[in-house]
Amino acid sequence: MSRSNINSCQADIMKRFDEKLQKLEKKLLEMKFREGINCAELTLTNILDVLGIDNFFFHNLAIPLAGGFGGYKSKKGWMGACGAVNGACAAIGIIMGGQELITGKDQATVMLKASQYASKFEKKFGSVICSELCGYELGIPEGITSYRENNVWRKKCYKYVLWAIDTVRKLTRRDLKNKWE
C-alpha cells in the first residue's frame, strides 16, 4: 500500500470517529438515565461501531462495568472506576488486538496503553473513580435516585464518554490504521 493510500485509510477512520462524536454528542444530551444510559456500554460499543463491530455480547459485557463496577464499594472503602474508563480500556484491547488474540509481551503493551489512558483521564477530570466524578454512590438506591434527580448524566457524565472515545482514538491511532483499515 502506498503512503498516500495509508494516509487516506487513516484519514477515513479518523473521519468516521469525527462523525460518530458529532452525532453522539447530541444523542447523549437527549438521553435520560432511565433510558438505559450506561457509560461503559456507550463508550465501548460506539468505538466498536466505528470499527464495524457490533454484537450483543459486547453490550452485555460492558453493562456491569458502569457505575464503578455496578457501584461496588469494598469493605475498605475502595470504589470502582468510571464506566467511561472501563469501556475505553476494553476498546483499547480490541483495537490493539485487531483480528487476533493478544498474547505474550503484546499483553503488556496493551496494559500500558490502558494505564496511559487512565492517567490521562485522571489528569483531565481529577479522578477515575465513578463516585468521585459524579458525586454519588451508584451502588445504593439513594445514590441512584439522587443521580437521576440532579440530572448528573447531562451535567457531567456524557462528557466523560465523548472524551473517552476521542482519546482512545488518539492513543490507538497507529493500531487503528494498521489493524482496522
Backbone torsions as a table, in degrees:
resi	resn	phi	psi	omega
1	MET	NA	132.0	-179.2
2	SER	-71.9	160.6	-179.9
3	ARG	-58.4	-38.8	179.8
4	SER	-67.7	-35.8	176.7
5	ASN	-67.5	-38.4	178.1
6	ILE	-64.0	-46.3	179.0
7	ASN	-62.8	-36.4	178.4
8	SER	-66.0	-42.8	178.2
9	CYS	-62.9	-44.6	179.7
10	GLN	-63.2	-41.9	178.9
11	ALA	-63.1	-35.9	-179.5
12	ASP	-64.1	-47.8	-178.9
13	ILE	-69.0	-34.8	176.7
14	MET	-67.3	-36.5	176.4
15	LYS	-64.2	-40.7	178.2
16	ARG	-62.9	-38.6	175.6
17	PHE	-63.9	-43.7	178.3
18	ASP	-58.0	-47.1	-179.7
19	GLU	-62.7	-42.8	178.9
20	LYS	-60.8	-46.4	-178.7
21	LEU	-63.8	-39.4	178.3
22	GLN	-61.9	-48.9	-179.3
23	LYS	-66.9	-40.0	-174.5
24	LEU	-68.2	-36.5	-178.6
25	GLU	-57.8	-47.5	179.2
26	LYS	-64.7	-45.1	-178.3
27	LYS	-61.7	-44.6	-177.3
28	LEU	-65.3	-37.2	179.0
29	LEU	-67.0	-28.2	-179.6
30	GLU	-83.3	-16.9	-177.7
31	MET	-72.8	150.2	174.1
32	LYS	-115.0	151.7	-174.5
33	PHE	-52.8	-41.6	-176.1
34	ARG	-70.7	-9.2	-179.7
35	GLU	-84.5	15.5	177.6
36	GLY	89.9	26.0	176.6
37	ILE	-62.2	130.1	179.1
38	ASN	-149.4	107.4	-173.0
39	CYS	-62.2	-36.7	179.1
40	ALA	-66.4	-47.5	-179.7
41	GLU	-63.9	-45.0	-179.5
42	LEU	-62.9	-39.7	179.3
43	THR	-65.6	-54.6	-177.0
44	LEU	-62.7	-51.9	-170.9
45	THR	-73.8	-26.2	175.0
46	ASN	-72.4	-34.5	173.3
47	ILE	-66.2	-43.7	179.8
48	LEU	-65.9	-32.0	176.4
49	ASP	-61.5	-40.4	176.8
50	VAL	-61.6	-34.7	-179.8
51	LEU	-80.5	-8.4	-179.3
52	GLY	84.1	23.9	-179.4
53	ILE	-115.2	127.9	170.9
54	ASP	-150.6	133.4	179.1
55	ASN	-158.9	138.6	-178.0
56	PHE	-59.4	-21.6	177.3
57	PHE	-60.1	-41.1	179.4
58	PHE	-65.0	-41.5	177.9
59	HIS	-61.7	-48.3	-178.9
60	ASN	-63.9	-37.7	178.9
61	LEU	-62.0	-41.1	-174.0
62	ALA	-80.7	-27.1	-174.2
63	ILE	-53.1	-49.0	-178.2
64	PRO	-73.4	-4.4	179.9
65	LEU	-85.2	-14.5	-179.9
66	ALA	-71.9	159.6	176.6
67	GLY	67.7	22.8	-178.7
68	GLY	74.4	58.9	-175.6
69	PHE	59.2	50.0	177.9
70	GLY	73.8	23.8	-179.7
71	GLY	82.7	20.7	-177.8
72	TYR	-59.8	139.2	173.3
73	LYS	-137.6	121.6	-177.7
74	SER	-74.8	167.4	177.4
75	LYS	-60.8	-25.7	179.4
76	LYS	-92.8	3.8	175.8
77	GLY	94.3	-1.1	178.6
78	TRP	-68.4	136.4	178.6
79	MET	-123.9	153.9	-172.5
80	GLY	-75.2	164.2	-178.0
81	ALA	-73.8	153.2	175.1
82	CYS	-53.9	143.9	178.6
83	GLY	-61.2	-30.1	177.6
84	ALA	-67.4	-26.3	174.5
85	VAL	-76.4	-48.0	-179.5
86	ASN	-62.4	-47.9	-179.8
87	GLY	-63.0	-39.2	179.0
88	ALA	-66.0	-41.6	179.6
89	CYS	-64.1	-39.2	176.1
90	ALA	-63.0	-41.9	179.0
91	ALA	-64.4	-38.1	177.6
92	ILE	-58.6	-43.2	178.3
93	GLY	-61.7	-43.3	179.2
94	ILE	-66.3	-45.6	-179.4
95	ILE	-61.5	-49.1	-175.8
96	MET	-72.3	-26.9	177.0
97	GLY	-76.1	-28.0	-178.2
98	GLY	64.0	-132.4	-177.0
99	GLN	-95.7	14.7	-176.5
100	GLU	-132.2	158.6	175.5
101	LEU	-69.9	134.5	177.4
102	ILE	-78.6	126.1	-178.6
103	THR	-134.3	167.7	172.7
104	GLY	53.2	-136.9	-176.1
105	LYS	-66.0	-21.0	178.0
106	ASP	-64.1	-27.7	176.6
107	GLN	-62.1	-41.8	178.8
108	ALA	-63.5	-38.9	179.1
109	THR	-62.6	-43.4	178.9
110	VAL	-66.2	-42.0	178.7
111	MET	-62.6	-40.0	177.9
112	LEU	-65.3	-37.7	178.0
113	LYS	-65.8	-40.3	177.0
114	ALA	-64.2	-40.1	177.3
115	SER	-64.4	-40.3	177.1
116	GLN	-61.7	-43.0	178.0
117	TYR	-61.0	-49.4	-178.5
118	ALA	-60.5	-38.2	178.1
119	SER	-63.9	-42.9	177.5
120	LYS	-63.9	-41.3	178.9
121	PHE	-61.2	-47.7	-179.7
122	GLU	-62.4	-40.6	178.6
123	LYS	-63.6	-40.5	-178.4
124	LYS	-70.8	-44.2	-170.7
125	PHE	-111.5	-4.5	175.8
126	GLY	90.8	-9.3	-179.7
127	SER	-168.2	164.3	168.7
128	VAL	-113.1	-5.4	-175.8
129	ILE	-80.3	126.1	-176.3
130	CYS	-53.7	-52.9	-175.3
131	SER	-63.1	-31.9	177.3
132	GLU	-72.3	-34.2	-178.9
133	LEU	-75.2	-43.5	-175.9
134	CYS	-94.5	-20.1	178.3
135	GLY	90.5	6.7	-176.9
136	TYR	-138.4	148.7	171.9
137	GLU	-86.7	112.5	-176.3
138	LEU	-85.5	0.8	177.5
139	GLY	-90.7	4.0	177.2
140	ILE	-128.6	145.8	-176.9
141	PRO	-55.6	-39.4	-179.4
142	GLU	-63.9	-36.1	179.2
143	GLY	-66.0	-44.9	179.0
144	ILE	-64.8	-42.9	179.2
145	THR	-60.1	-47.2	179.5
146	SER	-65.1	-38.7	177.2
147	TYR	-57.4	-48.7	179.7
148	ARG	-63.9	-50.9	-175.9
149	GLU	-60.3	-33.4	-178.3
150	ASN	-92.7	6.4	174.1
151	ASN	52.8	43.7	-176.2
152	VAL	-65.2	-33.1	178.7
153	TRP	-54.4	-51.1	-176.3
154	ARG	-75.0	-23.3	-179.5
155	LYS	-85.5	-34.0	-172.8
156	LYS	-133.8	-58.1	-161.6
157	CYS	-64.3	-35.0	179.8
158	TYR	-60.3	-30.1	-179.9
159	LYS	-65.7	-33.8	179.0
160	TYR	-65.1	-39.3	179.6
161	VAL	-65.3	-48.3	179.6
162	LEU	-60.7	-46.0	179.7
163	TRP	-62.3	-40.9	-179.3
164	ALA	-60.3	-48.1	-178.7
165	ILE	-61.7	-45.7	-179.7
166	ASP	-65.0	-40.6	-177.6
167	THR	-72.1	-38.7	175.6
168	VAL	-59.9	-43.2	179.0
169	ARG	-58.6	-44.6	-179.2
170	LYS	-67.7	-41.7	-178.1
171	LEU	-70.5	-26.1	-175.6
172	THR	-112.2	19.2	-176.8
173	ARG	-48.2	-46.9	-177.8
174	ARG	-64.3	-44.4	180.0
175	ASP	-68.1	-37.0	176.3
176	LEU	-59.3	-44.0	-179.1
177	LYS	-67.7	-46.1	-172.9
178	ASN	-79.2	-27.8	-171.7
179	LYS	-116.1	-12.4	-173.6
180	TRP	-124.8	4.5	176.0
181	GLU	-118.6	NA	NA
